[in-house]
Amino acid sequence: MTTLAAYLLKIAMLGGYLARNHDPPPGNMVAGRGMTRLHDIAFGISIRSSRRCG
């Protein structure tokens, strides 16, 4: 089972967090950027799946 911390790390990585050994934990701004990018990705997928050609 994956923990909440692992999901937050993945979202922060979408926002630009590099997750190197000496980096401090990600902050709110990085997590916010990651959530925005995740939303954009989900929106793009929903547009693509709803378009029908022909």
N, C-alpha and C positions, 0 to 999 in steps of 0.2 A: 504494500500500500504506500502510495506517495504522500508525503506530508505537505502541509500548507506552505512551509518554508521553501520546498522545492518548486512549487508552482510560482511563488513570488519571485524566486530567483530567475525562473524562465521568463516571466513578464518583465523583470528588470533588464534582462539581457536583450529583449526586444527594444527596450528604451536606450540601449547603448552601454549598459554595465558590462564590463569585461570579465569579471569574476576571477581575477588573478589572485594569487595567494596573499599578496600584501595589500590588497584593496580593502578599504573599510566596507561595511555592509551598505547595500544600496539605500538611497533615501527616497523621499516622497516624490521628488521631481522626476527621478529616473523611472520610478514605478508608474507615475502618471503618463510619461511619454510612452512607456511600454503598453499601457492600457489603451492609449489612443491608437497606437500602431496595430494592436490586436483587433480593435474595433474596425479599423480601416480594412484589415485583411478579411474579417468576417463579412463586412459590407460588400467588398469586391466579390467574394464567393457567392453571396446571395444574389448579386446582380447577374453574375455569370450563369447561375443555375436557373434564373427566372427568364432569361432571354431565349426566345425560340426563333430560329430562322426558318423561313419557308412555310 
